[in-house]
Amino acid sequence: EKTWRSVLGVPSVSPGDDFFLDLGGDSLRVARMVSELRRLSGFASISVADVYDHPTIASLAAAVDTGAGQTYRQPPQTASGNMRGQQNATADRWYVVTGICQAVSLYLMFGMGAVEWITPYLLYLLLVRDAHSPIVSAVWAAASAAAIFPAFLLVALAAKWLLLGKVRPGRYPLWGWYYLRWWFVQNIVGMVPLDYLGGTPLLPILYRMFGVKVGKDVHLASDGIGAFDLISIGDGSSVSDESSLSGFT
């Protein structure tokens, strides 16, 4: 009773008063009250759910006396508990392995980004150094810049179809092998500046190459498509640039 008065800020509480309906309690005060009660002998196992189930002092005390508030007691160690421990250990190992693979693959992605921006300048400087005229060097530099987009597109298409294949619906474990391949492909595709093609007839064509089902006469301004083969856009649709069709979480 003293704990209830302190948390709720009321002068008196009777055993039959409802914590919520009569005393104005809320979720924040429940959490505070449960924290205070756990410090007392006999209430160490009480939970917030117990208060919602038994919102009066009388009913809550009866529930504790009969052993209803058992939420936070340590369960006995069983064979299933050992199995869960082994599963957790396996998940931890996959977490580390996946993180290492992701860190290594970042060098490839950073390298692709460097190729996109540095190659034309390097090519120009190398040609000028080898006594080519500035005009010829600039033409070749522009040609290399124009070649980067289709080259990146081919790399992204190869990654999608070789590493993932056709995307199928399902639930895949976090840090697992499929998750790692999915993460890698999504990042490689993200290196291709598809957003520049938003609103043009080229973007639907390219997404069809990734497996997206795009109908006829579609105006597609968004590059926020993720689960390629699971996305279907009907004939005559108009998808704005603010739309997200990721298709996965």
C-alpha positions in Angstrom: 0.0 0.0 0.0 2.8 2.4 0.8 4.5 1.7 -2.6 1.2 2.4 -4.4 0.7 5.7 -2.5 4.3 6.8 -3.3 4.1 6.0 -7.0 0.6 7.3 -7.6 1.0 10.4 -5.3 -2.3 9.8 -3.5 -2.9 10.1 0.3 -4.6 6.7 0.7 -5.2 3.5 -1.1 -7.7 0.8 -0.2 -7.2 -2.9 -1.0 -10.0 -2.8 -3.5 -9.0 0.3 -5.5 -8.2 -0.4 -9.2 -4.7 0.8 -10.1 -6.0 2.3 -13.4 -9.7 3.0 -13.1 -9.8 4.3 -9.5 -6.3 5.7 -9.0 -5.3 7.0 -12.4 -2.4 4.7 -12.9 -0.7 4.4 -16.4 2.0 2.3 -18.0 4.8 4.5 -16.8 3.6 4.3 -13.1 3.1 0.5 -13.5 6.8 0.2 -14.5 7.9 2.3 -11.6 5.7 0.5 -9.1 6.9 -2.9 -10.2 10.5 -1.8 -9.9 9.8 -0.7 -6.3 7.9 -3.9 -5.4 10.7 -6.2 -6.6 12.9 -4.8 -3.9 10.6 -6.2 -1.3 10.7 -9.7 0.0 8.2 -12.0 -1.8 7.8 -9.7 -4.8 11.0 -10.4 -6.8 9.1 -12.3 -9.5 6.3 -9.8 -10.1 5.8 -8.4 -13.6 4.0 -5.6 -15.2 1.7 -8.1 -16.8 0.7 -9.3 -13.3 -0.5 -5.8 -12.4 -2.6 -5.6 -15.6 -4.1 -8.9 -14.7 -4.6 -8.1 -11.0 -5.1 -4.3 -10.8 -6.0 -4.1 -7.1 -3.8 -4.7 -4.0 -6.0 -7.5 -2.8 -6.0 -9.4 -6.1 -2.3 -8.8 -6.7 -1.4 -10.0 -3.2 -3.6 -13.1 -3.7 -1.9 -13.8 -7.1 1.6 -13.5 -5.5 0.5 -15.8 -2.6 -0.7 -18.4 -5.1 2.5 -18.2 -7.2 0.9 -16.4 -10.2 3.7 -13.9 -10.6 6.4 -16.1 -11.9 7.4 -14.2 -15.0 10.9 -13.3 -13.9 12.0 -16.4 -12.1 14.9 -18.3 -13.6 13.6 -21.4 -15.4 15.3 -24.6 -14.6 18.1 -25.8 -16.9 16.7 -28.4 -19.3 17.7 -30.2 -22.5 15.8 -27.6 -24.5 17.6 -24.9 -22.6 21.0 -26.5 -23.5 19.8 -26.6 -27.1 18.9 -23.0 -27.1 22.3 -22.2 -25.7 24.0 -24.1 -28.5 21.8 -22.3 -31.0 22.8 -18.9 -29.6 26.5 -19.9 -29.8 26.0 -20.8 -33.4 24.2 -17.5 -34.1 27.1 -15.7 -32.5 29.6 -17.4 -34.8 27.5 -16.6 -37.9 27.4 -13.0 -36.7 31.2 -12.8 -36.6 31.6 -14.6 -39.9 29.1 -12.4 -41.6 30.6 -9.3 -40.2 34.0 -10.3 -41.5 32.7 -11.1 -45.0 30.8 -7.7 -45.1 33.9 -5.8 -44.1 36.0 -7.5 -46.8 33.3 -6.9 -49.4 33.2 -3.2 -48.6 36.6 -2.8 -50.4 34.9 -4.0 -53.6 32.1 -1.5 -53.1 34.4 1.4 -52.3 36.5 0.4 -55.3 33.5 0.6 -57.5 32.7 4.1 -56.2 36.3 5.1 -56.8 36.2 3.8 -60.4 33.0 5.8 -61.0 34.5 9.1 -60.1 38.3 8.8 -60.5 38.7 6.8 -63.8 37.9 9.7 -66.2 40.4 12.0 -64.5 43.1 9.4 -64.3 42.6 8.4 -67.9 42.8 12.0 -69.0 46.0 12.6 -67.1 47.7 9.4 -68.4 46.9 10.2 -72.0 48.1 13.8 -71.6 51.3 12.5 -70.0 51.8 10.2 -73.0 51.7 13.2 -75.3 48.1 12.9 -76.5 46.4 16.1 -77.2 44.0 17.5 -74.5 41.1 17.2 -76.9 41.8 13.5 -77.6 42.4 12.8 -73.9 39.1 14.6 -73.0 37.2 12.5 -75.5 38.6 9.2 -74.1 37.9 10.4 -70.6 34.3 11.2 -71.5 34.0 7.8 -73.2 35.3 6.0 -70.1 32.7 7.9 -67.9 30.0 6.9 -70.3 31.1 3.2 -70.2 31.0 3.1 -66.4 27.2 2.9 -66.2 26.7 -0.1 -68.5 29.7 -1.8 -66.8 28.2 -1.3 -63.3 24.9 -2.5 -64.6 26.4 -5.7 -65.9 28.1 -6.3 -62.6 24.9 -5.8 -60.7 22.9 -8.1 -63.0 25.5 -10.8 -62.7 25.6 -10.5 -58.9 21.8 -10.7 -58.7 21.3 -13.7 -60.9 24.5 -15.6 -59.9 24.3 -15.0 -56.1 20.5 -14.8 -55.5 18.8 -16.1 -58.6 15.1 -15.7 -58.6 14.0 -14.1 -55.3 11.4 -16.3 -53.6 9.1 -15.4 -50.7 10.2 -16.7 -47.3 11.8 -16.0 -43.9 15.5 -16.1 -43.8 17.7 -16.1 -40.7 19.6 -12.9 -39.8 23.3 -13.2 -40.4 22.8 -16.4 -42.5 24.2 -17.3 -45.9 21.1 -16.0 -47.8 21.1 -12.8 -45.7 24.8 -12.2 -46.6 24.2 -12.7 -50.3 21.1 -10.5 -50.2 23.0 -7.7 -48.4 25.8 -7.9 -51.0 23.5 -7.8 -54.0 21.5 -4.9 -52.6 24.6 -2.9 -52.1 26.0 -3.7 -55.5 22.7 -2.7 -57.2 22.8 0.4 -55.1 26.1 1.4 -56.7 24.3 1.7 -60.1 22.9 5.2 -60.4 19.4 4.1 -61.5 17.8 7.2 -60.0 19.1 9.2 -63.0 16.8 7.1 -65.2 13.6 7.8 -63.1 10.7 8.8 -65.2 12.3 7.5 -68.5 11.3 4.4 -70.5 14.7 2.9 -69.7 14.1 2.3 -65.9 11.2 -0.2 -66.4 13.3 -2.0 -69.0 16.3 -2.3 -66.6 14.1 -3.5 -63.7 12.6 -6.2 -66.0 16.2 -7.4 -66.4 16.4 -7.7 -62.6 13.2 -9.8 -62.6 10.6 -7.1 -61.7 7.3 -7.7 -63.4 6.5 -4.3 -65.0 3.5 -3.9 -67.3 3.0 -1.8 -70.4 3.0 2.0 -70.4 4.3 2.3 -66.9 5.8 5.6 -65.6 8.4 4.6 -63.0 10.2 7.4 -61.3 11.3 5.4 -58.2 14.4 3.3 -57.8 13.3 2.0 -54.4 12.7 -1.6 -55.5 14.3 -4.4 -53.5 12.7 -7.8 -53.7 12.9 -7.8 -57.5 11.0 -10.9 -58.6 8.3 -10.4 -56.0 7.3 -6.9 -57.3 4.6 -6.6 -59.9 3.5 -3.3 -61.4 0.4 -3.3 -63.6 -0.2 -1.8 -67.0 -0.6 2.0 -67.0 0.7 2.5 -63.5 2.4 5.7 -62.4 4.9 5.3 -59.5 6.3 8.5 -58.1 9.9 9.1 -57.1 8.9 9.2 -53.4 7.4 5.6 -53.5 9.2 2.7 -51.9 8.6 -0.8 -53.4 11.2 -2.6 -51.4 9.0 -5.7 -50.8 11.0 -6.9 -47.8 11.9 -6.1 -44.3 
